[in-house]
Amino acid sequence: MSTLAAGAPPAPAPHWLPETLAGTWDFLATYPPVLALIVLVVGVSLAVIGRLLVLQWGGKLTSGVDSGLDTRLLRIVANVAALIVAYISAVLAIQVVGFSEGVERILINVLLSLLIIRLIKSAMRASHIGLEILSRIRDRFEIVEERTIPLFELVITLLIIGAAAYALLMVWDINPTAWLASAGVVGIAVGFAARDTLANLFAGFFIIADAPYRLGDYIVLDGGERGEVTKVGLRSTRLLTRDDVEIIVPNSEMANSKIYNESGGRWVKFRIRIKVGVAYGSDVDQVVGLLETIARDHDSVCADPDPRVRMRGFGDSSLDFELLCWVDHPVERGRVSHELYIKIYKALNECGIEIPFPQRDVWVRTGAEASD
């Protein structure tokens, strides 16, 4: 059976078509395939021309903005506009051909479904670029930052997919009520089966929103693990230790643990504590001046705050001092401490300042002496 409607009258000229072209339309309407091809070609040509015009005019408007994000967003808008024009021309071409009502409806629904799927991809890309643009406008949108972008992306993605799924169901005349009820039952079952995964997921939301640590921060966990935060995901947080070993910690554990953020506070600088013991009788003023000079002369020690020395007490064998100085980043702690210890040891030896060590006198008693 032919897909064309038998004896179908020619398609009338659209009301928006100029009167000068109405006669041409009526003539071509007697040859539906030819008219449909012309409509499709004209529509695609208008889509391509419109896309080029949008890119050209939009490029002039954003030429003063030093950012590639605006250009990428403009391209997405131009592509979406061209897709809509092409879709309208394709629908009009299908209607011109004169298919039966059922075939025409199926073809239009297929085209509309493809358009919705393509719009999903464009919407996701546009949302990502839009969030990046908002994250750079700190004076207006402080809540949108680099650390919160994954959270907003997830929420927007779920909204886009949900809206698109609803639209697809409506296109094909499928009642979404039954599907929503089934999804609720399935969601409850999945919730019980994946409690740990959901706990990590919600903990990831709170970590991203609260930001107790960020990418690049050096943190210390309760168990003593120390490393740089390389990724904060929705399920886990990844740390890279100084041994180049990656530690993957579930977000539920990160949310319920005490975390020491060495990169937190007013700045990223990290304070080093060097404990030094000198013998009783040493010149304490000389020791303080020597330690401060060594710290100030080191290239990696910050000049602000200024290095300082504190005497901490009287030990069993030594006068206990502590050198306090700052480095620009926690990753420098081990190297700078190593270099300072070596320089302090050499400097104390050159100045004749003794570094004491514990000594004990052991008295050995014979059996006869023990019995007295």
C-alpha positions as CSV (number, residue, x, y, z in Angstrom):
1,M,0.0,0.0,0.0
2,S,1.4,3.4,-0.9
3,T,2.4,5.8,1.8
4,L,0.9,8.7,-0.1
5,A,-2.7,9.5,0.6
6,A,-4.7,8.5,-2.5
7,G,-6.3,11.4,-4.3
8,A,-5.1,13.9,-1.6
9,P,-5.6,17.5,-2.7
10,P,-2.5,19.7,-3.1
11,A,-1.2,21.4,0.0
12,P,-2.5,24.9,0.2
13,A,-0.1,27.8,0.4
14,P,0.8,28.8,4.0
15,H,-0.8,32.0,5.2
16,W,2.5,33.6,6.0
17,L,3.8,33.1,2.4
18,P,3.8,36.4,0.4
19,E,1.1,36.7,-2.3
20,T,3.7,37.0,-5.0
21,L,4.9,33.4,-4.2
22,A,1.4,31.9,-3.6
23,G,1.0,31.2,-7.3
24,T,4.3,29.5,-7.5
25,W,3.4,27.4,-4.5
26,D,0.1,26.4,-6.0
27,F,1.8,25.3,-9.2
28,L,4.5,23.3,-7.4
29,A,1.9,21.8,-5.1
30,T,0.7,19.6,-8.0
31,Y,4.2,17.9,-7.7
32,P,4.4,17.2,-4.0
33,P,7.9,15.6,-4.0
34,V,9.4,18.5,-5.9
35,L,7.8,21.1,-3.6
36,A,8.9,19.1,-0.5
37,L,12.5,19.0,-1.7
38,I,12.4,22.8,-2.5
39,V,11.0,23.5,1.0
40,L,13.6,21.4,2.6
41,V,16.5,22.9,0.7
42,V,15.3,26.5,1.3
43,G,14.8,25.7,5.0
44,V,18.3,24.2,5.4
45,S,19.7,27.2,3.5
46,L,18.0,29.7,5.8
47,A,19.3,27.7,8.8
48,V,22.9,27.9,7.5
49,I,22.6,31.6,6.6
50,G,20.9,32.4,10.0
51,R,23.7,30.6,11.9
52,L,26.4,32.5,10.1
53,L,24.6,35.8,10.8
54,V,24.1,35.0,14.5
55,L,27.8,34.1,14.7
56,Q,28.9,37.3,12.9
57,W,26.6,39.7,14.8
58,G,27.2,38.0,18.1
59,G,30.9,38.0,17.5
60,K,30.9,41.7,17.2
61,L,28.9,42.1,20.4
62,T,31.4,39.9,22.4
63,S,34.5,41.1,20.6
64,G,35.4,43.3,23.6
65,V,35.2,40.4,26.1
66,D,38.5,38.6,26.5
67,S,37.1,35.1,27.0
68,G,36.6,32.1,24.8
69,L,33.5,31.0,26.9
70,D,31.3,33.7,25.3
71,T,32.3,32.5,21.8
72,R,31.5,28.9,22.7
73,L,28.1,29.8,24.1
74,L,27.3,31.9,21.0
75,R,28.1,28.9,18.8
76,I,25.7,26.7,20.8
77,V,22.9,29.3,20.5
78,A,23.5,29.6,16.7
79,N,23.5,25.8,16.3
80,V,20.2,25.5,18.3
81,A,18.6,28.2,16.2
82,A,19.7,26.5,13.0
83,L,18.4,23.2,14.2
84,I,15.0,24.6,15.0
85,V,14.7,26.3,11.5
86,A,15.8,23.0,9.9
87,Y,13.2,21.1,11.9
88,I,10.4,23.4,10.9
89,S,11.3,23.1,7.2
90,A,11.5,19.3,7.5
91,V,8.0,19.2,9.1
92,L,6.6,21.5,6.5
93,A,8.2,19.3,3.8
94,I,6.6,16.2,5.3
95,Q,3.2,17.9,5.3
96,V,3.6,19.0,1.7
97,V,4.3,15.5,0.5
98,G,0.9,14.3,1.5
99,F,1.5,11.2,3.5
100,S,-1.3,9.6,5.3
101,E,-2.2,11.0,8.7
102,G,-0.7,8.2,10.6
103,V,2.6,8.1,8.7
104,E,2.9,11.9,8.8
105,R,2.4,11.9,12.6
106,I,5.1,9.2,13.1
107,L,7.6,11.0,11.0
108,I,7.0,14.3,12.7
109,N,7.3,12.6,16.1
110,V,10.6,11.0,15.1
111,L,12.0,14.4,14.0
112,L,10.8,16.0,17.2
113,S,12.4,13.3,19.3
114,L,15.7,13.7,17.5
115,L,15.4,17.4,18.0
116,I,14.8,17.0,21.8
117,I,17.8,14.6,22.1
118,R,20.0,17.1,20.3
119,L,18.8,19.9,22.4
120,I,19.7,17.9,25.6
121,K,23.3,17.8,24.5
122,S,23.3,21.5,23.7
123,A,21.6,22.4,27.0
124,M,24.2,20.5,29.0
125,R,27.1,22.2,27.2
126,A,25.5,25.6,27.5
127,S,24.9,25.0,31.3
128,H,28.5,24.1,31.8
129,I,29.8,27.2,30.0
130,G,27.2,29.4,31.8
131,L,28.4,28.1,35.2
132,E,32.0,28.9,34.2
133,I,31.0,32.4,33.2
134,L,29.1,32.9,36.5
135,S,32.0,31.6,38.5
136,R,34.2,34.4,37.1
137,I,31.7,37.1,38.2
138,R,32.5,36.8,41.9
139,D,31.0,40.1,42.9
140,R,27.5,39.0,41.8
141,F,27.4,35.2,42.0
142,E,29.6,34.3,45.0
143,I,27.9,30.9,45.4
144,V,29.0,29.7,41.9
145,E,32.7,28.9,42.3
146,E,35.1,26.3,40.8
147,R,34.4,24.0,43.8
148,T,30.6,24.2,43.5
149,I,30.4,23.8,39.7
150,P,30.2,20.0,39.8
151,L,27.2,20.2,42.2
152,F,25.3,22.7,40.0
153,E,26.2,20.7,36.9
154,L,24.7,17.6,38.5
155,V,21.5,19.3,39.5
156,I,21.1,21.0,36.1
157,T,21.8,17.7,34.3
158,L,19.1,15.9,36.3
159,L,16.6,18.7,35.6
160,I,17.4,18.7,31.8
161,I,17.2,14.9,31.6
162,G,13.9,14.9,33.6
163,A,12.3,17.6,31.4
164,A,13.5,15.9,28.2
165,A,12.2,12.5,29.3
166,Y,8.8,14.1,30.1
167,A,8.7,15.9,26.7
168,L,9.5,12.6,24.9
169,L,6.7,10.8,26.7
170,M,4.3,13.6,25.8
171,V,5.4,13.5,22.2
172,W,4.5,9.9,21.9
173,D,1.3,10.3,23.9
174,I,2.6,8.1,26.8
175,N,1.0,8.8,30.2
176,P,4.0,9.6,32.5
177,T,2.0,8.9,35.7
178,A,2.5,5.2,35.6
179,W,6.2,5.7,34.8
180,L,6.6,8.0,37.7
181,A,4.9,5.5,40.1
182,S,7.1,2.7,38.8
183,A,10.2,5.0,39.2
184,G,9.2,5.7,42.9
185,V,9.0,2.0,43.7
186,V,12.3,1.3,41.9
187,G,13.9,4.3,43.7
188,I,12.9,2.9,47.1
189,A,14.4,-0.5,46.2
190,V,17.6,1.1,44.9
191,G,17.8,3.2,48.0
192,F,17.9,0.2,50.3
193,A,20.3,-1.7,48.0
194,A,22.7,1.2,47.6
195,R,22.8,2.8,51.0
196,D,26.5,3.3,51.1
197,T,26.6,4.7,47.6
198,L,23.8,7.2,48.5
199,A,25.6,8.1,51.7
200,N,28.8,8.9,49.7
201,L,26.7,10.8,47.2
202,F,25.0,13.1,49.8
203,A,28.3,13.5,51.6
204,G,29.8,14.6,48.4
205,F,27.1,17.3,48.0
206,F,27.8,18.7,51.5
207,I,31.6,18.6,50.9
208,I,31.3,20.5,47.7
209,A,28.9,23.0,49.1
210,D,30.6,23.5,52.5
211,A,34.2,23.3,51.0
212,P,36.1,22.2,54.1
213,Y,39.0,21.6,51.7
214,R,39.7,22.4,48.1
215,L,41.7,21.1,45.2
216,G,45.4,21.6,45.9
217,D,45.0,21.7,49.7
218,Y,47.2,19.6,51.9
219,I,45.1,17.8,54.5
220,V,45.9,15.2,57.3
221,L,43.3,12.6,58.1
222,D,42.6,11.0,61.5
223,G,44.6,8.0,60.6
224,G,47.7,10.1,59.9
225,E,47.5,10.0,56.1
226,R,48.7,13.3,54.6
227,G,48.4,14.4,51.0
228,E,47.3,16.9,48.4
229,V,43.6,16.9,47.4
230,T,43.6,16.1,43.7
231,K,39.9,15.5,43.1
232,V,36.7,16.1,45.0
233,G,34.1,13.8,43.4
234,L,30.5,13.0,44.3
235,R,31.5,9.6,45.6
236,S,35.1,9.9,46.9
237,T,38.0,12.3,47.6
238,R,41.4,11.5,46.2
239,L,44.7,12.4,48.0
240,L,48.2,12.2,46.5
241,T,50.8,11.6,49.1
242,R,54.4,12.7,49.0
243,D,55.3,9.1,48.0
244,D,53.2,9.5,44.8
245,V,50.6,7.1,46.2
246,E,47.0,8.0,45.6
247,I,44.6,7.5,48.5
248,I,40.8,7.2,47.7
249,V,38.6,8.0,50.7
250,P,34.8,7.6,50.5
251,N,33.0,10.9,51.1
252,S,31.0,9.5,53.9
253,E,34.2,8.9,55.9
254,M,35.5,12.3,55.0
255,A,32.3,13.9,56.2
256,N,32.4,12.2,59.6
257,S,36.2,12.5,60.3
258,K,38.3,15.2,61.8
259,I,40.4,16.7,59.0
260,Y,43.5,19.0,59.5
261,N,43.7,21.3,56.6
262,E,47.3,22.6,56.4
263,S,46.4,24.9,53.5
264,G,43.5,26.5,55.3
265,G,43.4,29.6,57.4
266,R,44.2,33.1,56.3
267,W,46.7,32.0,53.7
268,V,48.2,28.9,52.1
269,K,51.5,29.4,54.0
270,F,52.6,26.7,56.4
271,R,54.5,27.1,59.6
272,I,57.5,25.0,60.4
273,R,58.6,24.2,63.9
274,I,62.3,23.3,64.4
275,K,63.1,22.1,68.0
276,V,66.7,22.7,69.1
277,G,68.3,21.7,72.4
278,V,71.6,23.3,73.6
279,A,73.7,22.6,76.7
280,Y,73.2,24.3,80.0
281,G,75.6,27.3,80.2
282,S,75.2,28.3,76.6
283,D,74.6,32.0,75.7
284,V,70.8,32.0,75.1
285,D,71.0,35.4,73.3
286,Q,73.5,34.0,70.9
287,V,71.4,30.9,70.3
288,V,68.3,33.0,69.5
289,G,70.2,35.3,67.2
290,L,71.9,32.4,65.4
291,L,68.6,30.5,64.8
292,E,66.8,33.6,63.5
293,T,69.7,34.5,61.2
294,I,69.7,31.0,59.7
295,A,66.0,31.1,59.0
296,R,66.1,34.6,57.5
297,D,69.0,33.7,55.1
298,H,67.1,30.7,53.7
299,D,65.6,31.4,50.3
300,S,62.4,29.3,50.9
301,V,61.5,30.9,54.3
302,C,59.0,33.7,54.1
303,A,60.1,37.1,55.3
304,D,56.5,37.8,56.3
305,P,55.7,36.7,59.0
306,D,59.2,37.1,60.3
307,P,61.0,34.0,61.7
308,R,61.1,33.9,65.5
309,V,62.6,31.8,68.2
310,R,61.0,30.8,71.5
311,M,62.6,29.2,74.5
312,R,60.2,26.4,75.6
313,G,61.7,25.3,78.9
314,F,64.4,23.5,80.9
315,G,64.9,19.9,79.8
316,D,66.6,17.1,81.6
317,S,69.8,17.7,79.6
318,S,69.2,20.8,77.6
319,L,67.8,24.3,77.2
320,D,64.9,23.7,74.8
321,F,64.3,26.2,72.0
322,E,61.9,26.2,69.0
323,L,62.4,28.0,65.7
324,L,59.2,29.1,64.1
325,C,59.2,30.1,60.4
326,W,56.8,30.0,57.5
327,V,57.1,28.5,54.0
328,D,54.9,29.4,51.0
329,H,53.2,26.0,50.6
330,P,52.9,22.9,52.8
331,V,54.6,20.8,50.2
332,E,57.9,22.5,51.1
333,R,57.8,21.5,54.7
334,G,60.0,18.4,54.5
335,R,62.7,19.9,52.3
336,V,63.0,23.2,54.2
337,S,63.0,21.4,57.6
338,H,65.8,19.1,56.3
339,E,67.9,22.1,55.1
340,L,67.4,24.1,58.3
341,Y,68.4,21.2,60.6
342,I,71.6,20.7,58.7
343,K,72.5,24.4,58.8
344,I,71.6,24.7,62.5
345,Y,73.8,21.7,63.3
346,K,76.8,23.1,61.4
347,A,76.3,26.6,62.8
348,L,76.2,25.4,66.4
349,N,79.3,23.4,65.9
350,E,81.2,26.4,64.4
351,C,80.1,28.6,67.3
352,G,81.1,25.9,69.9
353,I,77.6,25.5,71.2
354,E,77.1,22.0,72.5
355,I,74.1,19.9,71.5
356,P,73.7,17.7,74.6
357,F,72.3,14.2,74.6
358,P,71.0,12.2,77.6
359,Q,73.6,10.5,79.8
360,R,73.1,8.0,82.6
361,D,75.5,6.6,85.2
362,V,75.1,2.9,85.8
363,W,76.3,1.5,89.2
364,V,76.9,-2.2,89.3
365,R,76.8,-3.8,92.7
366,T,78.2,-7.2,93.5
367,G,76.4,-9.9,95.4
368,A,78.3,-9.2,98.7
369,E,77.5,-5.5,98.5
370,A,73.9,-6.2,97.8
371,S,73.5,-8.4,100.9
372,D,74.9,-5.7,103.3
